[in-house]
Amino acid sequence: MRPIVYRHPALTLPAVVALGGGHGLSASLKALRKLTNRLTAIVTVADDGGSSGRLRKEFDILPPGDLRMALAALCSDDEIEQTWAEVLQSRFSGDGELGGHAIGNLLIAGIWQTVPDKVEGLEMVAQLLHIQGHVLPMSLEPLVIEAEVRGANPNRPDEVSTVVGQEAVALAEGEILSIRLTPENPPAAPEALRAVRQADFVTLGPGSWYSSVMPHLLVPELADAIVRTKARRILILNLSQSADETQGYTASQHVEALLDHEPRLRFHDVLVDPTFMDARLEGVCKAMKAKLTVADVRARDGSAQHDKNKLSAVLASVMGL
């Protein structure tokens, strides 16, 4: 990996690792890049829908979509880099073979055909975009999410069945009881393990809880690195229950779902917006000796999205920056 070139050599900026996937990880990265340029995104690689799913099936590669979104999120706010971010995120229109494909997905897939090393290929894209940071997959092999769901068939609300695939899990009706990865116990990307071990801060969330956030805890080597790291672990909760995966979940139930899948996990800090705070969350945080920060991080339009400036300011306070 290329060395970080500090914008302000006199300052020692913290090494921060952000774990997640999709829009949730993008939100945390946009906030964190305002605080440090020693930032590494570790991205889930189980997506099987849309453009990513099509490329994964055709070329047997890691799904590039969440990796692309992380790269775009690390682009700075200047005009040139934001133009690059828009190019990466834009999609081909029409019903032809290219219809629906994100340009960034095709760029990553094309580079991987020339540069088989997945991490090196992503680093080439990062250099092209002049981003300050790194994007890594959590594993170097594409993974499949499976979930045990009660009531996936609305006609049989008490029946437990297996739902296969990230897209299917994200859209599944009923209550998700547990998730697992296939292949079981996949190896973590060595660079991801190194980043977690060397970090000053590690953040998890927000995002689709079962299909983007929790998969990191199902890669044994990565989960162990997260549990054992000397970094300060920060959990960024969603702004509300989702309409699918965590329908009906309170904020405290989101935390408990993580602990159910990785009982050793403890956070030093838990960050929640006041609109999603519930009566039990304080007790759950106290039980794992985590500091609870209740702060307004919601977008000003009231949507269920984090405002990058608000979130950045709160994270700076939590990190003591």
C-alpha positions as CSV (number, residue, x, y, z in Angstrom):
1,M,0.0,0.0,0.0
2,R,1.2,3.5,-0.8
3,P,2.4,5.6,2.2
4,I,0.1,8.4,3.4
5,V,1.3,11.9,2.6
6,Y,0.2,14.2,5.4
7,R,-1.3,17.5,4.5
8,H,-0.1,19.0,7.8
9,P,3.3,17.3,8.7
10,A,3.3,19.0,12.1
11,L,0.2,17.2,13.2
12,T,-0.1,13.6,14.1
13,L,-3.5,12.5,12.8
14,P,-5.2,9.4,14.1
15,A,-5.3,6.2,12.2
16,V,-9.0,5.3,11.8
17,V,-10.6,2.2,10.4
18,A,-14.3,2.3,9.3
19,L,-16.1,-1.0,8.8
20,G,-19.4,-1.5,7.0
21,G,-20.8,-1.3,3.5
22,G,-23.2,0.5,1.2
23,H,-24.7,3.9,2.1
24,G,-24.0,3.6,5.8
25,L,-20.3,3.2,5.4
26,S,-20.3,6.0,2.8
27,A,-21.9,8.3,5.5
28,S,-19.3,7.5,8.1
29,L,-16.4,7.9,5.6
30,K,-17.6,11.4,4.5
31,A,-17.6,12.4,8.2
32,L,-14.3,10.8,9.1
33,R,-12.3,12.2,6.2
34,K,-12.8,15.6,7.6
35,L,-10.9,14.5,10.7
36,T,-8.0,12.5,9.3
37,N,-6.3,11.4,6.1
38,R,-5.1,8.2,7.8
39,L,-8.4,6.6,7.0
40,T,-9.1,3.0,5.9
41,A,-12.4,1.6,4.9
42,I,-13.0,-2.2,5.3
43,V,-15.9,-3.2,3.1
44,T,-18.2,-6.2,3.2
45,V,-18.1,-8.4,0.0
46,A,-21.3,-10.3,0.0
47,D,-23.4,-8.1,-2.4
48,D,-25.2,-10.2,-5.1
49,G,-27.7,-7.7,-6.5
50,G,-27.8,-5.2,-9.3
51,S,-24.6,-4.3,-11.2
52,S,-22.4,-5.9,-8.6
53,G,-24.3,-9.2,-8.7
54,R,-24.1,-9.3,-12.5
55,L,-20.4,-8.7,-12.6
56,R,-19.8,-11.1,-9.8
57,K,-21.7,-13.9,-11.6
58,E,-20.1,-13.2,-15.0
59,F,-16.4,-12.8,-13.9
60,D,-16.3,-14.6,-10.5
61,I,-14.9,-11.5,-8.8
62,L,-15.5,-9.6,-5.6
63,P,-18.7,-7.5,-5.9
64,P,-17.3,-4.1,-6.6
65,G,-20.4,-1.9,-5.7
66,D,-19.7,-1.3,-2.0
67,L,-16.0,-0.8,-2.7
68,R,-16.9,1.7,-5.4
69,M,-19.1,3.6,-3.0
70,A,-16.4,3.8,-0.3
71,L,-13.9,5.1,-2.9
72,A,-16.4,7.8,-4.0
73,A,-17.0,8.8,-0.3
74,L,-13.3,9.3,0.2
75,C,-13.1,11.9,-2.6
76,S,-12.6,15.4,-1.1
77,D,-15.1,18.2,-1.6
78,D,-13.1,20.0,-4.2
79,E,-14.7,20.3,-7.7
80,I,-12.4,17.9,-9.5
81,E,-12.6,15.1,-7.0
82,Q,-16.4,15.5,-6.6
83,T,-16.7,15.2,-10.4
84,W,-14.7,11.9,-10.2
85,A,-17.1,10.7,-7.4
86,E,-20.1,11.5,-9.6
87,V,-18.5,9.6,-12.6
88,L,-17.8,6.5,-10.4
89,Q,-21.4,6.5,-9.1
90,S,-23.2,7.2,-12.4
91,R,-24.8,4.4,-14.3
92,F,-25.5,3.5,-17.9
93,S,-29.1,4.0,-19.0
94,G,-31.1,1.8,-21.2
95,D,-32.0,-1.9,-21.4
96,G,-28.9,-3.1,-23.2
97,E,-26.0,-5.1,-21.8
98,L,-24.5,-2.1,-20.1
99,G,-27.8,-0.8,-18.8
100,G,-27.8,-0.4,-15.0
101,H,-24.0,-0.9,-14.6
102,A,-22.2,1.7,-12.5
103,I,-19.2,3.1,-14.3
104,G,-17.1,2.7,-11.2
105,N,-18.0,-1.0,-11.0
106,L,-16.8,-1.6,-14.6
107,L,-13.6,0.4,-13.9
108,I,-12.8,-1.8,-10.9
109,A,-13.7,-5.0,-12.7
110,G,-11.6,-4.0,-15.7
111,I,-8.6,-3.2,-13.5
112,W,-8.9,-6.5,-11.7
113,Q,-8.6,-8.3,-15.1
114,T,-5.3,-6.6,-15.6
115,V,-4.1,-6.5,-12.0
116,P,-5.2,-9.8,-10.3
117,D,-4.2,-8.5,-6.8
118,K,-7.5,-7.1,-5.6
119,V,-6.0,-4.7,-3.0
120,E,-3.4,-3.4,-5.5
121,G,-6.2,-2.8,-8.1
122,L,-8.3,-0.8,-5.6
123,E,-5.2,1.2,-4.7
124,M,-4.8,2.1,-8.4
125,V,-8.3,3.5,-8.4
126,A,-7.6,5.4,-5.1
127,Q,-4.4,6.9,-6.7
128,L,-6.4,7.9,-9.8
129,L,-8.9,9.7,-7.6
130,H,-6.2,11.3,-5.4
131,I,-8.0,10.2,-2.3
132,Q,-6.5,10.4,1.1
133,G,-7.2,6.9,2.5
134,H,-7.5,3.3,1.6
135,V,-10.3,0.9,0.7
136,L,-10.0,-2.8,1.5
137,P,-12.3,-5.8,1.1
138,M,-12.9,-7.6,4.4
139,S,-12.1,-10.9,2.6
140,L,-10.4,-11.6,-0.8
141,E,-13.1,-14.1,-1.8
142,P,-16.7,-13.2,-2.6
143,L,-19.0,-14.4,0.2
144,V,-22.7,-15.4,0.4
145,I,-24.9,-14.3,3.3
146,E,-27.5,-16.8,4.6
147,A,-30.1,-15.9,7.2
148,E,-32.5,-17.9,9.4
149,V,-35.8,-16.0,9.2
150,R,-39.0,-16.6,11.0
151,G,-42.1,-15.7,8.9
152,A,-40.3,-15.2,5.6
153,N,-43.4,-16.7,4.1
154,P,-46.3,-14.5,5.3
155,N,-48.7,-17.4,5.0
156,R,-46.6,-19.3,7.6
157,P,-45.6,-16.7,10.2
158,D,-44.2,-19.2,12.7
159,E,-42.1,-21.2,10.2
160,V,-38.3,-20.7,10.2
161,S,-36.6,-20.9,6.8
162,T,-33.2,-20.1,5.2
163,V,-32.9,-17.1,3.0
164,V,-29.8,-17.0,0.8
165,G,-28.1,-13.9,-0.7
166,Q,-27.5,-10.4,0.6
167,E,-30.2,-8.9,-1.6
168,A,-32.7,-11.6,-0.5
169,V,-31.8,-11.1,3.2
170,A,-32.0,-7.3,2.9
171,L,-35.6,-7.6,1.5
172,A,-36.7,-10.6,3.5
173,E,-40.0,-10.3,5.3
174,G,-40.3,-11.7,8.9
175,E,-37.8,-11.7,11.7
176,I,-34.1,-12.4,11.1
177,L,-32.9,-14.8,13.8
178,S,-29.3,-15.2,12.8
179,I,-27.0,-14.9,9.8
180,R,-23.9,-16.8,8.6
181,L,-21.5,-16.6,5.7
182,T,-20.7,-19.1,3.0
183,P,-18.1,-20.4,2.7
184,E,-18.0,-20.8,6.5
185,N,-15.0,-19.2,8.4
186,P,-13.7,-17.3,5.4
187,P,-10.2,-15.8,5.6
188,A,-9.8,-12.1,6.2
189,A,-7.8,-9.9,3.9
190,P,-4.4,-9.6,5.5
191,E,-4.3,-5.9,4.9
192,A,-7.6,-5.5,6.7
193,L,-6.3,-7.3,9.7
194,R,-3.1,-5.1,9.7
195,A,-5.2,-1.9,9.5
196,V,-7.4,-2.9,12.5
197,R,-4.4,-3.9,14.6
198,Q,-2.6,-0.6,13.9
199,A,-5.7,1.7,14.3
200,D,-6.2,4.3,16.9
201,F,-10.0,4.2,16.4
202,V,-12.3,1.6,14.8
203,T,-15.9,2.5,13.8
204,L,-18.7,0.1,13.0
205,G,-21.9,1.2,11.4
206,P,-24.2,2.7,10.4
207,G,-25.9,0.7,7.7
208,S,-28.0,-2.3,6.9
209,W,-27.5,-4.2,10.1
210,Y,-27.5,-7.8,9.0
211,S,-26.3,-7.5,5.4
212,S,-23.6,-4.7,5.7
213,V,-22.6,-4.2,9.4
214,M,-22.7,-7.7,11.0
215,P,-20.9,-9.7,8.3
216,H,-17.6,-8.2,9.6
217,L,-18.1,-10.1,12.8
218,L,-18.6,-13.4,10.9
219,V,-15.1,-13.5,9.5
220,P,-13.3,-15.1,12.4
221,E,-9.9,-13.5,11.9
222,L,-11.4,-10.1,11.4
223,A,-13.8,-10.4,14.4
224,D,-10.8,-11.5,16.5
225,A,-8.8,-8.5,15.4
226,I,-11.7,-6.1,16.2
227,V,-12.1,-7.7,19.7
228,R,-8.4,-7.6,20.4
229,T,-7.3,-4.3,18.9
230,K,-6.0,-1.6,21.2
231,A,-8.0,0.9,19.2
232,R,-11.0,2.7,20.7
233,R,-14.1,1.0,19.3
234,I,-17.0,3.3,18.3
235,L,-20.4,2.0,17.3
236,I,-22.5,4.5,15.1
237,L,-26.1,3.5,15.3
238,N,-28.6,4.0,12.5
239,L,-31.1,6.8,12.7
240,S,-34.1,4.5,12.8
241,Q,-35.2,0.9,12.4
242,S,-35.0,-0.1,8.8
243,A,-38.1,-1.0,6.8
244,D,-36.8,-4.5,6.3
245,E,-33.9,-6.2,8.1
246,T,-34.5,-4.6,11.5
247,Q,-38.1,-3.7,11.3
248,G,-39.4,-3.1,14.8
249,Y,-35.9,-3.0,16.4
250,T,-35.1,-0.4,19.0
251,A,-31.6,1.1,19.2
252,S,-30.7,-1.2,22.1
253,Q,-31.9,-4.2,20.1
254,H,-29.5,-3.3,17.3
255,V,-26.6,-3.4,19.8
256,E,-27.8,-6.7,21.3
257,A,-28.0,-8.3,17.8
258,L,-24.3,-7.6,17.4
259,L,-23.4,-9.0,20.8
260,D,-25.5,-12.1,20.1
261,H,-23.3,-12.9,17.0
262,E,-20.0,-11.9,18.7
263,P,-20.4,-12.1,22.5
264,R,-16.7,-11.0,23.1
265,L,-17.3,-7.6,21.4
266,R,-17.3,-4.5,23.5
267,F,-17.5,-0.9,22.4
268,H,-15.9,2.1,24.2
269,D,-18.4,4.5,22.7
270,V,-21.9,4.2,21.3
271,L,-23.3,7.1,19.3
272,V,-27.1,7.6,18.7
273,D,-29.3,10.3,17.5
274,P,-31.9,11.5,20.1
275,T,-34.8,10.5,17.8
276,F,-33.7,6.9,18.0
277,M,-32.8,6.7,21.7
278,D,-34.7,4.2,23.8
279,A,-35.0,3.6,27.5
280,R,-32.9,0.4,27.5
281,L,-29.9,1.7,25.5
282,E,-28.3,3.4,28.5
283,G,-28.4,0.1,30.5
284,V,-27.0,-1.9,27.6
285,C,-24.1,0.5,27.2
286,K,-23.5,0.6,30.9
287,A,-23.3,-3.2,31.0
288,M,-20.4,-3.2,28.5
289,K,-18.9,-0.1,30.0
290,A,-19.4,2.0,26.9
291,K,-19.9,5.7,26.9
292,L,-23.2,6.7,25.4
293,T,-23.3,9.8,23.3
294,V,-26.7,11.1,22.3
295,A,-26.3,13.8,19.7
296,D,-28.2,15.3,16.7
297,V,-26.5,13.7,13.6
298,R,-29.6,13.6,11.4
299,A,-29.7,15.4,8.0
300,R,-31.4,18.8,8.1
301,D,-34.2,17.7,5.8
302,G,-35.3,15.2,8.4
303,S,-34.6,12.1,6.3
304,A,-33.0,8.9,7.7
305,Q,-29.5,10.0,6.6
306,H,-26.6,11.2,8.6
307,D,-25.4,14.8,8.1
308,K,-21.7,14.5,7.4
309,N,-20.8,17.8,9.1
310,K,-22.9,17.0,12.2
311,L,-21.5,13.5,12.4
312,S,-18.0,14.7,11.9
313,A,-18.3,17.2,14.7
314,V,-19.7,14.6,17.1
315,L,-17.0,12.1,16.2
316,A,-14.3,14.7,16.7
317,S,-15.6,15.2,20.2
318,V,-15.9,11.5,21.0
319,M,-12.3,11.0,19.7
320,G,-11.0,14.0,21.6
321,L,-9.7,15.7,18.5
